[in-house]
Amino acid sequence: MTSYPRPVVRLATQIVVSLVAAPADAQTPPAVITVPRLTRAPALEYLEGQDGHATDSSLAAERAAAGLGVVVSDFRQREPGDGTPVSQATTAYLSYDDANLYVVFVCRDDPAKVRARVARREEIAADDQVVLYLDTFRDRERAYFFRANPLGVQLDGILTEGQDDDVSWDAVWQSDGRFTPDGYVVRMTIPFRSLRFPRAPVQTWGVALGRVIRRGNEEAYWPFITKRVKGRVAQFAEMQGLESISPPRNVQVNPYGTLARARVLDKDVAALVTEGDQRAGLDAKLVLRDALTLDGTVNPDFSQVETDDPQVTINQRFKVFFPEKRPFFIENAGYFQTPVNLVYSRYIVDPGAGVRLTGKAGRWSLGAIAINDREPGLVAAPDPLAGSRANVGAFRVQHELGDESTIGALVTDRELEGSYARVASLDTRLKLGRTWAATAQLMRSDVRELGSARGSGGSGALLDVGRDGRYFDYSGTFLALDPGFNAPLGFVERTGIRQMEHKWQFKFRPRGKAVLNYGPEVKVAYVWAPDGRQLDREFKAQFQVELVGQTQLQVKRTELFERFDNAPFRPYKTEAEFSTEWLKWLALAATYGWGGDVNHDPASGLAPFLGRATEAELQLTVRPTPGLRVDQAAIESRLDTWSGARVFTERQFRTKVNYQFSRFLSLRAIVDYKAEFGDTTLAKIEDKRKWGADLLLTYLVNPGTAFYVGYTDRYENLAIGPGSPPSLFRSRSPDLSVGRQVFVKLSYLWRF
């Protein structure tokens, strides 16, 4: 009789149990709490002694019980345990008044071990946190979340089942936090006018409270939210007792003004020109029946204050995705999200005015946006597009089917001088049990190019089946896109494909305290052309170990088949990754990969070829004081021939220093360097070297009220040659300023 190693037997048992059984907690009715109404806001003075200094947690709890609301204390781990009581005692109190919902967290811990610093809003990922989730429509699909670190620094967003957390949503709310001799306390004040909910005299919401203890990789929640059940929102408790909370009116007006002065290099005439920009605009928000939000904007603020993070862009077979950072587009972006991304707002470059409607009505969710784009008309006459504007629109509707399942539709349109690009889509998400869910999408595009009398079209389809569990995860995806499918407003890497992908992940969870989990992950993917020819094949195997202190070790091996320019290649890659936040003041992430890769941009007259590829990346964060943070990033990607000759190299370095004077005032400096160079007889590449500096002073009261003063300067290895007219040529050093700007920006939010 064959015997198997104990870890294999243990894992097999865990998988079988997770597939056929659910814990009793997941099958019992949700917990129910009734929130009391207070005549005034709860004060943190309940948690302090008569001398104004915080007392121990037990005495604080006794004082809080009289004036902070209903008590919640049975927090249980989701990670690393599954239902194990939270390692550090945690109590929360909930209450409300006419205008706000209040939550006070009392967290016991050794203050010397708690991770917290004064940081910019939403930059608390490395800190201990407390979190409030609110499913205001009780649809078990979507929830607001509000997070704060022990010093009250905020992070908010929207959780939607089947999507990534949407942290682009920003609300106006208050938070206060402070340390105590045996832990810390945090108070959250959530205005009802910042939320959307059904128009009813009495509200019943879903609610969950959480605590994150970073040094132990610990997440604990009340009520208990297990990974043995797919989805989190359906496991929330039920919160009752909210009566007559609708604001009499809910209107927001957010004007802004920007003054900028710039000197830039006009490469067409090889001369430096000076430009000035004075811009003012207005955003307005009207909340209809508590559940729908109508946004209007005139000359909107689409400036991007934050710069993009560095990514490898050289020798990329497909276009590189950069996330949206402009305020108008990122708010409520989740309403327009579909499994295949058909609304990528960065393709709307220079909008003039727009209107948007988002929200819920009963079991329906909807989002609509209409906006114009001035970018196509920013050309000189006699170009026929001079002064023209593209009109862009999108409409999204989604209906709840019950049991955490939905069906939805999306229509997008972009029109310019007789041309158009239209896409229609149907999608659904179906829950297939405690741990399984399926997602499907059908798409059809219709495009007529500029100057064309006829349009062309194409279709697409997606099917995804996934399982999330504590020990075993699986996802299987099939995607088909016709060669004629075209979605200019979406982010679609390639068309004319039939793609299938499977991914399996297993986790062993030992009982020790240092190693939290370990196990393999396997991915298999195939891509075919519509005629059946195989275009790509990928086999990836990796092994991961997760340790306490946010420490991870990964080893990966990838074997590929790639058809490029109708020639077959077999690239491969081996990677090693290490990341840790073991120390409070230091975070480190390093990746090194080596193998063979295809030169996708060979020199003219040269066919693509396989070469020796290496890539290294280092991310380092140092926090020497509570208010100072230094981030250093370095990336190098290179390709050599097998004989050792250099084909190309890309190097990027970024140093980012942020000093936080208070929760609201900060000074940030960034220095970037990027170089691309190689052998022009082997690759289609220029010797480009760039560096730049950014300085930004920020006073951010809330997401709508802020003051910025900024300075940017960009240098490139260019020189202006003599002659008439002058010409540009590449120099050895990046010492020519090609873009210098000073700007001041002010916005203020009125709510009434």
Steps between C-alpha positions, in 0.01 A plus 500: 500500500637840395560757773509876442681774690293652780486853344351352182240305698418808709458721190283243324279477809472878523402530133233232528358657814497847343324368188222307669444674831452853628552608858201545722569873518433537126161325525356676803285813460694828509556677829263790565577819693282801574686830498387759756433863412699753702424863565864598448815353347693253717816661636836335539515662844300195614822312437723736695571566862422824679850630425436469126729200447363169373438234761530124468256320271290333772415832667447658159249230412301562819482873429421445132204271564301794632534724198647331191220269386451129440804287587670254262796295620504148350760566226629185329787440260463457125878488465715324610243305704148406396266597781775526761440790743693817417845493659455843664176594677281724282170672582286730287202723579241608242247784524346777290326836513307709247800555274766234561581138573766457770737210560757501780768227506688418822802286404725345758868447411855586594540858366864431418393226256212684335579619147372853435640820358379841391447448128331641192135406466462141372869409552448272799552157342801431725319604820271328746140587416138483607228477237125552467299338217148620415266320258244780498268340241529155660557352154788275621701613197647843572619678814672823597810461712668751731845429638718693744837440658553551877568873438180550302649518147227395256448259209159440343351323202237260369507120519314324217490123483683371194705822462813647653446746785424844357707742709436782251172581677562781749256618766497785749509353852689553823733277698698550818758265645740496791717262696417379851738339751378156387395555140313763304150636434347622173173682441333510158228752415319414175256768377184351351526752215822324393313171450235380258216284635133419434248774562312350795414624851671199663826356368643148524864480392768236487797576723840353581786627715862400467846537641834451322817419698780523246787337691306173525336512152174502695150599387214459745133588454169524672296315397727209408574513124646171382692422180313170481211696350547698177436869549503721806197729480250214533657413837440843655285549808169684485484849649157631600371806680590776252193724476437829316858554385435647152656847466244770405722579199834377378681733262875546452679773307873467441668787309870496421762725351844433355780737407797357311804630320705268281795493265501204261698379203304512175665213313336596170690830482790406732441797730409570861164672540335651807136429578258616766178335613228646718210267544191508719216254512214365703380154600153461647331201661131448569378194691154388389279307744808397706600234244593670171781748437492750217839660425548793267819675405600810305861528388579209732816450700680222315851582614701208634692610808650158570753349256483145365703229666790368290437196278702316238382632161774396259460188281141446619294284268175664614413846630570581867213580738528815713228562761276807491584773753279795395231585756183510287563164334606300804189575709244218466705340221383159623151564362644474146723199561444179306708178487663618175599864553293699247529841672862617539467869576864591431408490130290813567792741495374861527130522596305824490174429682304199615219353706472169686223310679574207733318316776235243581123477466358192665679197358645704213842667486573750226775724372491747212759749381511748212811707439698658218869481417684798351819308426421405134459869414834611644658508156573793273300593193462397223469160671127416469490404869617841621263624772291183501386310808424134552176421682520207739222319682451187707193345660511211745212320672508198731220300662522278807367149442521394865741268676790736420447472124464781247440572133607821329542690174742768378491724193782738402528745211769737370418725207725739308429680170281225355702210642384291791604212725217319678509200729210310660551241773298260715650344813395291796642372825344186649576350839515122462532399864686594815837532328435505123396782267481548124534815291402536134505785248389545138624801297438651158683796343411720203762746374512744209836666446554863400434547128345156461152450357446159662548358844647172619423286800603208713389295798649373822411260781638421845426219744671477838442244775675543834524353844635673812574302811730479795717221359419472130431770237420448134418720202426404142451758224407484133522818289418535130543827307447526124766673287248774428415568863605855587438685829682838479362604841610177669828338595519185286853369446438299183224373275464213255557237768347203679657477846462243778663524841492282812657577836521285812634604840548278806589621849634299791429673831730364771420547867822686576519874557783598262388336174140596426452312173690353208418320181510482120314685229471375143377690194438364150391728215447452124429758230381410150422701189144473363630258233627264771873585486662507840634849577615466862535244773600560861579263782590661832578330829583684820549423866423758769574519871332762720652587835403739776614860465346526151785286368467298179731279296414394144673294233347486150572319176325588174522310170348671196421450136455824306421556134624845400520629144382152400813342646498259797705577814538324834594759764531407865553675832606414854421748779577535869313749716540611859304761695480587868374758748650323800619829646260789567727749327611295198327332204690313230391327178746352251449301179754345266412318180709335229437292190437547129279765337410616150633823352166640383655815344798384292698738282375564149561201277554266796253231604389465864725267699529339841761636739614475860276719722546622856281727711555629853279718717555640848249691715622642831302706751658656808302680773765646734248724682119490532463778241781421255481237228766426236421269205766375263419304184744355248418297187733359236393296198748382239528266204827352369580264219605151601857594410491786753444805277271763652169546311335759726477615860234696687578648842271692731566653840261693719557661838192629677516689829187602688492695824167523677483804727149400607215286367416783259831668407778324310801567281598247234805485273561254216809450285464268197760365259438285193742378236447291184796401287626210293653380175319667210616222266302250710204698634284792395601723788623851566746603769256680731590630844258699710479627852256721681413653833161565662433705811148518644366674810153373593244616750215250477205556733272250326470357146330821379692768690868520422784739421802401288819678403716305257815518293610253232800489272588244232837455329592291196818424304411740220679801359390779267733518203601811307350590169181644366267350583667340806489125546509254790755227549583252773774600744689291753349645818142592594572867566237678286184600687209388279217580741498727803186603687390684813136472602260594778168318540217567743166324543231540764199283577168650610231263628144613567 
